[in-house]
Amino acid sequence: MRGLVEAIIRHEPGGMPYAPETVAEGLRMAGLVQPGLAHSGTVRAAAGSAVAGVTAAAVVDAVTTLAPHAEGLAAVLRALGPWGVAAAVIGAAAWAIHQRLQRQR
């Protein structure tokens, strides 16, 4: 979650105006990070590697599932125009988030 928060902050003002401690405190106050956890670089690196591995596996799974239908999907997306593409991307992201939340339960 920290990576997403920092990416949003960098995008909005065009840089990172906050110290790492400020971001960590904000995440803690929001209840997204428990005090005392993930303070070591090893723990953070392991968590980042795990997320990257899960994400890569999900991308490979999605690509292998959609590959046989790529030309048909591309034709549909071209016909829908940019708003259709945006809706498709948002829908895919929502589905991926939903799947991840279902696995966490």
Steps between C-alpha positions, in 0.01 A plus 500: 500500500789734573620480140156597370472791743847628407423465127182704539684765699777521237244527222285772654757770592770371265738385771523363854462788746464270804765323704475117513410526869203723417364249247553215748315691773211575263471131407513405868231754590282364218535152651686363198825425683521355848760659727816295534456301180708524182768724643791301365619523142489120476132484588415779256708339224336161557153656493584690182636186335188306595272767354707516183486123463124485550450788256723338239315171537166677458621682188633178346173323580294782346716517188489125440123501550439794267766425234275280281242781490738794456400597145128495579552700819714755315230544235234555766718752687574692177128516424421635848750782478693656788207502745442132441867427556495701823190310617666168414816590693299615803290184483809278483658683793180469704482128424866451602444688827185298568686173439782603731258598777320167462830311541583695816177392674 
